[in-house]
Amino acid sequence: MPKRIKIGNRWIGEGEPTFVIAEVGINHQGDMKIAEKLIDVASFAGADSVKFQKRNIDRLLTKESKDKPYDHPNSFGPTYGEHRKALELSEESFRYLKKYAESKRLVFLVSAWDEDSADFLESINVVAFKIPSADLNNPSLLEHIAKKKRPMFISTGMSDMEEVETAYHLVGKHTDQIILMQCTATYPSDFDELNLRVIQAYNKKFDCPVGYSGHERGIAIAVAAVTLGACVIERHITLDRTWKGSDHAASLEPHGLQTMIRDIRATEKALGDGIKRKFPSEKSVAERLQKSLTSAKPIMVGTRITAEHLTAKCPGTGIPPSDIDKLIGRIANRNIDDDKILQWEYFD
């Protein structure tokens, strides 16, 4: 499978900038004005993509589950079914939001929670699909979406390596456009359960781009994930972390998203190419702070240089101390004062 995959007009993978997904999810509260505002937030912060979630409630839930009372602080309805429907946007809303996101030069992504939702998303020509962690062990949905031959972001929360391998190879029978996302499916996640080194394990084990979908508090972990090899970062966003809803506490407010993306871009630059070199910008610092071979006593013309004639002092504008063995044994071609920075032209 390829280590680089094209999503819309962007490449993801080795040698490419980190692809940042701003996950709205259901943080729109069922309100299109909030959904539109969150797209604006993602665009202003410099995200590459904005993502929502699509469910067919009747396909997703049993009648018993839909009718079950949902007496919870985060409830948007008296039953679980009504709660879920209150947070589900219409198909027309998705069509509008896709156009709006693309007008902001954002890749529009959606998690498909069932086959009907996946078929609808295909009909509006989404460029890629997201598989939520809850469906990693759902081969029917995985194959249904994989057969559509579009890139698939696959979150791997709630799973072990064997389950990830099974899903990877199942999807791989139909498409090689896979991005695996390390994830811990708690909201918010505790730091000691994030297991970021799985990113390295995935990069070693699987021939595909690897990303990180985070639900922790703060922004530092996303930067750490990039240093460990994540080429995709996904974080939930919200207008207010105190709002009612299960995802807000694990989300970033606008300033947090801006700061995270700023720090990711700085980290990308800082990682470099791994080739150790001297930078031109270091030259003036080296001249000021590094040492040069210096005369430890007056040296008369014709003197053969020994270690006793030499010491090392700042500035670093003369013969470097590392060249002392090349200098010892040479003959001074002039008188040299005590405490003088030495240059090669002083010696034959």
C-alpha positions, 0 to 999 in steps of 0.5 A: 500500500502507498505511504502517500495518499491524495485527499482532495487536492492534498497529499497525506503521508511521508514528506507531506505537511501534517493534515489537520482535521477539525472535527465538528462531530455533533458539537453543532448541537443540531444548529446549522448556524453553529455548524457554519460558525465551526467551519469558519473557525476551522478555516481561520485556524488553518485546518486542512479539513472539517469533519462531521458525523452522519447517522441513519438513526433507524438503521443504527439503533434497535427500537428498544434502544431508541425508546429507552429513556435518556435522563442525562445532563447531556441529553437533547431528548427524553429518549435516546432515539430522540436525543440522537435525532436532535443532533442529526443534520438533514441531508440537505444540510450536509449538501450545504455544509459541504459546499460551504466548507469547500468555499473555505478551501477545506476538505469536507469529511464525514464519519459514516456510521451505517451503510445508508449514511455511507451511500448518501455521502457517496452521492454528494461526492465526499472525497474520503470516508472516516470509519469511527472506532466503534465500527472497526469490528464491523466487517459489513460496514468496512467492506461496504465502504471499502468497495467505494474505492475512496480513501478511508480514515480508520480510527482504532479506539476500543481495539487491540492490534489483532483487531486492527490487523483484521480490519486493515487486511479486510479493507485492503482486499478492496482498496489500498487507500487507507489511513490508520488513526491511533485513538483512545475512545474516551471523552476526555481521555486520560494522558496515561491511556493515550499510548502514542507509541502505537503510532510508531508501531503502526508505521513499522507494521503497516504500509500506509499513512498513520495519524492520531485522533485525540480526545485529550485535554490541551494541545501538547499531545498533538505536537508529540504525535507529530514528532512520533510520525503522525501525518494526520491530526484530528481534534474535536472543536467547539465554540464553548467547552462548557456546553451541554454534550458529551464531546465538548470537554474533549474539544478545542475552542477556537484559540486552542485550535489556532495554537495547536496548528501553529505549534504543529507547523513549527514542529514540522519545521523544527524536525528537519531532515535528520542530516547534521549540518552547520547553518549559516546563521550559526557562523557569527555565534561560532565566531563569538563563542567558540575558541581558537588556538592562542599563543600561550607565550611569545613566539619568535620567528623560526620557532618550531611549535609545541604544545607548550606554545598553545592554549585555546581562547575566544573568539573562534576566528582563528585556527580551531582547537581541533586542528592542534595536531596539524599545527604542532611541528610547524615553524613560525614565519614571524614574531607572535605576541603572547595571547594572540589568536593564531592564523594559518598564515603565521606558520610555514 
